Amino acid sequence: MTKTELLEGLRGILEEDQINLDEEALYDAAADRYKKYAKAKKVLDVPIPMAIVYPDSTDEVKKILQFCNNNGVNVIPRSGKTATEGGLENWKECTVVVDANRMKKIIKIDTYNMQATVQAGVQLQTLEDELRKLGYTTGHSPQSKPVAEFGGLVATRSIGQFSTLYGGIEDMVAGLECVFPDGHISRIKNVSRRAGGPDIRHIVIGNEGTLCYITEVTVKIFKFYPENNKFYGYLVKDIDTGIKVLREVVVNGFKPSVARVYSEEDARQHFYHFHKGKCVLLFMAEGPAGIVEATGAEIEKAVEKYQSGIIEPVDASLIEEWFNHLNWSQQDLDDERQSMIDNDRHDGFTTEVSADWETIPKIYYNVIERIKKEFPRVDDLTMLGGHSSHSYINGTNMYFVYNYNINCNPEDEMRIYHHPLQRIIVEETLKEGGSMCHHHGIGKYRNEWTKEEHGSAYYMLEKLKEAFDPNGIMNFGTIFPQEEGKKYQ
């Protein structure tokens, strides 16, 4: 389809101000934060989308998808623009980005039934601010909280910094509305639980825009007790000790909202003013006063059990101060971009994985050892470490973090630096039976391992794609490996 034909079709559905053809906006829409350095340096090597469109309603989303489905136009659903794994990157010449930016209505806040319903383009911070006025919270706080939008949060299976207490977005979603490529609108009703067959919410949650377009979301809400918050911090001798303390607290049935341990190098960049070259273990307990007191007592008990690995406590106010300045703002993102334009560096990348309690330390040490031995540019690394920040009854995650000096052309950075590092992390994780992606999703740059990640269950994932997107117009290359897209990887 030519651009002229595409625009003619879109203008039959939308008003002129709902179609964005600005060259700078289209360039920005060609990739997400995965290729942030090349993007800032204006050397992206992927096709530029033909248009960005802004539907006002579910009905307009339906008409757009039907048009694209009938004419073989690739659709990239977008809501929030904070993706980090290439899920918003464009790999097709004929592509339309469908942005939820005009779908910003808070439909209902229901404090008696403890849920809130919003359109896909509502920012998480916007809903959180409204809930806080009433004494409630979403409980969801990813680092992108000030700018993330609900459609994107659900589509990428987001998780927040308080997940050990409140869960991930999949635990919060009560119901939703979505549109499939053929124009079918599905509403999943809001109920506390049901056994009406498989949980069909999970066809949509985490689909990364490859099966449908999310238009409306209902999430659970929680009472908010900020006056009861308590912070705990410790310097510990190694990451193993920290993981053992995390396990002790969680396995004994307690749910601090924040439960983390940082390796020495990762601690250096977060806690430069008190880490003393050691690993840092920290907790935050929140909720009703009785629960906070009990959780705090359990944290202290677990620390005492592993006292041989505890070096010293950290002033709680230092932990609180750090946490209050953790989230990105739009200004932070803009400043980061300008810094990359002005300088030949950035703060590197993260790759997050998960496994059971016994396996996570093995993966951590295997990865660090392999990188130090095998990575050709190891001397360019300025930081290599990790932290565990999301724990469950049967395991935890590991967030590998690595920064480096960039001694190559901007367009070669990912191939020379990030991809070899990510490959080692993924290989070691899959070898030990863990998951290669804990919460950032597969995007377009872990799709070469999608089949290995799922094993025999990939059959189920593949059949979903065949059933719901038989023409393959939804977010080409994301999650599902594509031979045609390898030239961009």
N, C-alpha and C positions, 0 to 999 in steps of 0.2 A: 504494500500500500504506500502510495506517495504521501509526502507531508501535506500537500494540497488536499488530497482526498481525506486524509485523517482529520485535518482541521475542519473541513466541510462537514464531516460527520459529527464532530464534537460540537460545532456551532448549532447543529440541529437539536442538541440536547441542553446545552448550557448557554448562559449569557456571556458576552464578550469578556466581562471582568472576572469570570470564573476560569479563564484560560490564560495561562502565563507563558509567554514566548520570549521573555527577557533572557538574553544570552548568558548573563552572569548567573541568574537563577537556574537555568538549565545546566550549566556547568556544575554548579553546586549540587544539583540533583543527580549527577552522574555517579557519585560515590558517597559513602558515609565516612565515619571516623576511622575505618580500617586503613584507608590510604590517605590519612590526614596530611602527611608530610608532602607527598607528591601532589595532592590536591592544592595545598597552600602554595606550592611552588609552580602551579599551573602546568604540570606535565602529566596529567592523567592520560592513560592509554586506552580508555574504554569509550564506547560510543556515547554521545550526548543525547539524552531523551529528546523527542520531538516536541513534547509539551508537558506542562504540569497543569492539572485540573483540580478545581476545588468544589466538589459537590456540596450542596446545602442540605441534602436529605438522603435518606435511605433509597427513596425512589430514584433519585438522580444517580446514585451509585449503581443501582440495578441497570439503568439505561446505558451507563458508560460501559459496564462489564459486558452486557449483551452485545453492544456495538463492537467492542474489542474482540470478543469471543468469535463473533461472526466474520471478522475481518483479519484474524491472525495477528492482532496487535498485542505486544507484550505489555503487561500491567505490573507496575511496582507500587503496591500499597505503601503509603507513608503516613506516619502519625507521630510526630515528635522529633524525628531526625537525630536521635542519639544512638543509633545502632553502631556497634563496634566490630562486627565480623563480616562486613561486606554484604549483608542482607539487602541493603538498599543500592548496591552497586549495579550499574546497567551493563548487560552483556548483549543487548540486541539493538540493531539500528532503529527499528520501528517500535518505539516504546513510549508509553504514557505513564507518568507518575500521578497517581490519584492520592491527593493529600487531604487529610481530614481537618484542615485548619479552620474551615468555616462551620464545622459541626461541634460547637462549643457549649452546648446547653447542658446545665445540670438539671436533669429532668425531675428528680425527686430525692430528698433526703428524708428517710423514714427512721426516726430514732426509736420508735417502739419496736419495730421489726428488725432494727439494727442492720440496715442496708441502705445503699445510695445508688441511684441509677444516673448515668451520664452518657452523653454522646462521645464518640471515639476521640474527638479532638480536644476534649477537656484536659487541661494540664493537671497532673497529680497535685501540684502545689496549690492550684486554685481550689480543688475540692477539699484538700487538707485544711486550707485557711478557713473555709466555710464551716467545716466540721469542728475546728478548734473553737470557733465562736460559740458553739453549742455544747462544748465539753466532750467532744468525740474525736476520733482519729481513724484514718484508714489502716494504720499500722504498717503501711508500705512506705519505705524510704530508701530507694536506690540512690546512688550518688547523683544521678541525673534528675532527681526529684523536682527541682525548680523548672525544668523545661520538658520533661517526659510527658507524653499524652497516653490516655488509657488504651486506645487502639493498639499502639505500639507496645505498651507494657504487656498486654495480654497475648499479642501475636508472637512476642519473643520469649514468653514464659519467664518474665522478669522476677527478680528477687530483690529484697530490700535489706537494709542493714540491721533490721530488727527481726529477721526471719526466724531465729531460733524460738522466739515467742509467738509471733503472728503467722509464720509460714510464708511460702512464696505466693505469687499472684494466683497460682492454681488453687491454693487453699482459700483464697479470698473471693474468687468469682462465684457468685450464686447463679447467675444466668447471663445471657447475652443475646445479641442479634447480629446476624452476619448475612452477607450476600455472596452467592456462588457465581462462577463465570457465566452460567446459563441464565442468570437473573433471578434464580430462586432465592427468596428471602426466608431464612430460618430463624425462629425465635425460640430460644431455650428458656423455659420459664424459671422464675426465681423461687426455689424451694430449699428447705434446709437439708434435705437428703431424699433420695428416692432409689428404688431398685427396679426401675422400668427398663431393664436391659443394660447394655454397656453405657458408661457415662459419656454421653455424646458431647459434653462440654470440651472434652479433651481431643476431639477432632479439630477444634478451633484453637484452643489454647496452645501456643507454641508452634502454630503452623507456619509462622514467618512469612505470611502473605503468599504462600504457595498453593493454598486450597480455596481461600475465600477472603472477603474483605469485611472486617469487623466494623460495625456501625454504632453499636450501643453496648454498654457493659453495666451490670449490677454487681457491686462488691459489698461484702460484709463491712461493718464498721464496729468500732470498739470504744468503750469509755476511756477517757484520757486522764491520767493522774500524774502530771509532770512534777507536782510538789513532792511526790514520793520517790523520785528517781535517785538511785544510789550507784556510785561508780567505784570500781575496784581495779587496781593495777599492780603488776608485779614484774620485776626483772627475774628471768629464769635462765638456767644454764644452757638449755637446748630446746629445740622445737618439740622433741619427744615428750619432755616434761609437760610442756604446755598442752599438748594434745591429750595426754593422760588426765590432766586436770579437767579439761573440757569434757572428756568422756565421763569422768566421775560425776560431774554435776548433771549432765543430761541423762545419763543412764539411770541415775537415782530419781528421775522423774521431775526435775526442776527445769524451768525454761527462762533463763535470763534473756532479755531482749537482745543483748549484744554479748557474744562470747568469741574471743579472738586470741590467736597467738601469732606473733610475727617473728620471722627469722632475724638474725643479727643485721643483715644488710637491708632488709625491708624496714626494720625498726629504725635504722639510721635516717631514712628519708622522712619518716612520719614523726619520730620522737627524738629528733636530734638534740633537744635540750635536756633529755634525762635518760636516754637508753644505755649509756655507759658501755657501748659495744656489746650488749647482751640482747637476748631475745626478750620480747615484751608480751606478757599475758594480760588481758584486760576483760572486764565484764561490766555490763550495766543491768541492773535489776529495775523493773518498772511494773506498775499496776497498783492494785489496792495495797494499802499499807501492810496488812498481814502477809500477803504473798511476797512483797518486797523483803520484809524482815526474814521470812523463812528462806527465800532464795539467797539472800546475803549470808545467812548462817551456813547454808550448804556450800556456798563458794568458799567461805573461810575454812570449813571442815575439809573440803577437797584439797585446798592449798596446804593445810596442815598434814594431810595424808602423804603428800609428795614433797614434804618440807626439804628433803635432801637436794631437790632440784630447784628450790626457790632461793634466790639470792637476797632480795629485799623488796619490801612493798614500795609502791609509787604513790605519791600524793594524789588523792582522788580528784582534786581540782584540776590537775594537769590532764587527766583522762577526759574530764568533762569539757575542758577548754578545747582540746583537740577535736573532740567529736562534734562540737558546735560549729566547726568550720570545715567540715568534711565534704559537703555537697558542692557540686558545680553550680554556678549561675551562668546565664547567657553571657555576662561580661567575662567570666572566666574562660569560656569557650572562645570568645572573640579575642581575648588577650593571648590565648594559646596559639591561635591561628596567626596573629600578627607576629608573635615571637618566632614561629616557624618561617614566616616570610623574611624576617630580618636576620635570622641566624640559621646556620646549617646544623640544627639539632632539634630534638624534641625529647619528651620524657618516656619514650619507648612504649612497650606494650605489656599486656597481661594475657595469660592463657589460663583459664580456670577449669579444673577437673574435679571429680569426686570419686570416692571409694569408701570401703568400710574402715573402721578404726584401725585395724591391724595393717591394712594395705597402704593407707595414705603416707605414713612415714617412709615406707619402702619406695614408693613412687617419688617422693620428694628427694631422697638421697640419691636414687638412681639417676634422676634427671640432672641434678646439680653435677654429679660426677661425670656423666656423659658430655654435658655441655663444656665443662672445663677441659675434657680430653679431646673432644671431636669438633667443636665449633671452630671453623677456620679463623674467625675474627674475634676470638676470645679476648684478645688484648684491647679491643675497642669497647668491651663491656665496662660500664661505669657502675653498674649495680646488677646483682643477680641474687634473687631470694624469693621469698614467698610468705604467704600467711593463710591460716585457716580462719574463716569468718562465718561459716554457715554450718551448723551442726544438727544432727538428727540422732534418734535412738540407736541407729545401726551404722553411723558413720559421719563423715564430715567432708568438707571440700578442701582443695588446695589452690590458691590463687598464685600462680607463678608470675613474678614481676621482674622485668629486665629493662634496663636503660643502656644506651650505647652512644658513642660518638659515631657520626655518620661520615665515613670516608669513601663515598661513592656518589654517583649522580643521583638526584632525588628519585628519578623513575626506577632506579635499580635497588632502592633501599629494602623493599619488602623481600625481594628475591635473595639478596645477599645477607640480610640480617634476620628479619622476623621469621620468614618461612623455615629456615633450617632450625631455629630455636623451637618454633611451634611443633615441627615434625618430631623432634626428640621427645618433647613433652607428651604428645599424643601417642607416639609409639610405646613409650614406657608405661603410660596409663592403660592402654588397651592390653598390653602384654600381661599386666597384673590384674586384669579383669575390672578396672574402673571405667568410669564414663569420661569421654574426652571433652565433654562440655557440660558444665554444671549449671550455668544460667545465661551466658551470652548468646547461646544458640550456635547452630552450625554455620549459618550464613552461606557464603560462597567459597570460603577458603578452608573449611574442614569437610567439605562435601566429598572429597576423595576417600574419606574414612567412614562415610555414613553407613555403608553396607557392613563394614567390620564392626562398627559401633553396635548395630542392631542384630547382627548375625542372622539366624533363621527368621527372626521377627521382622526383618526388612521386607519380607513378603507382605506384611500387613500395611506397612507404610507405603510401599509401591502401589498397592491396590487402592489406597485412598486417593493417591494422585490420579490414577487411571479413572476412578469413578467420578471424582469431583471436578477434575480439570483435564478432560480427555484431549483437548486441543493444546494443552501445555502453554496457556497464555499468562499464567500467574507466576510472576517473579522468576523468570527463567534462570536456572543455575543455582538458586538457593535450596539448600538441603539435599536436593537430588542431583547426583553427579551428571554432568553433561559434557560429552566429548568436544562439542563446539566451543565450550567455554574455557577449555584448558589453556588456550593461548593467552588468556588474561590472568591466569593464576601465577 
